[in-house]
Amino acid sequence: MNKMMSLALVGAIALLILGVGLITASVIDEAMDPDLSEAEAMRIAEEEIEGGEAIDIELEEELGGPVYEVKVVDADGTVWEVEIDGDTGEVLEIELDDDGYEDDDDDDDDEEDDD
């Protein structure tokens, strides 16, 4: 009987761990599900930078919620990073993009084919 109780206890613990894992994954997914669309975030960022045009957007989790990081180029060619709360649309921060913008697209339209 002792062996049966041990197996039952191990099974119960395994189910508990699995359940906690699933709940945690669900909470994380919900935290990264912004109320604001990418298009709305890009529009907000463009309005913050005079003559701005959004050129890239990423969704990240900061302080437990979704935050859009939008790269915007101004009329002078300067690249800015605008952080926008993914739920409220509030502009959290505007700073020069000191990382330098690199196009992450995998299309190689700019490269010549030497074949």
C-alpha positions, 0 to 999 in steps of 0.5 A: 500500500505504501508503494501505491500511495507514493505513486499517487503522490508523485502523480499528483505532484506532476499534475500540479507542476504541469498545471502551474506551468500551463497557467504561467504560460497563459499569463505570459501570453496574455501579458504580450497580447497588446490592445493596440495594433502595430499600425496604431503604434506606428501612427502614434510614433510617426506623430511624435517625430516631426516628418517621421516615418516608421521603418521598423517595429518590435513588440517586447515585454517590459514591466510585465506588459507589452511595449512597442519599440518603433524606429522612426526616421525624421526628415533629416534621416535621423533614426529615433526609437519611440517606446509605446505602451501596447495597451494604452498607446501612451508614449513612454520614451523617445530617444535617438537610436544609438544602436544604429538601424539595420534592416532585419528583412531577409530579402536580399534585394540590394545584393547583386547575384554573381552567378 
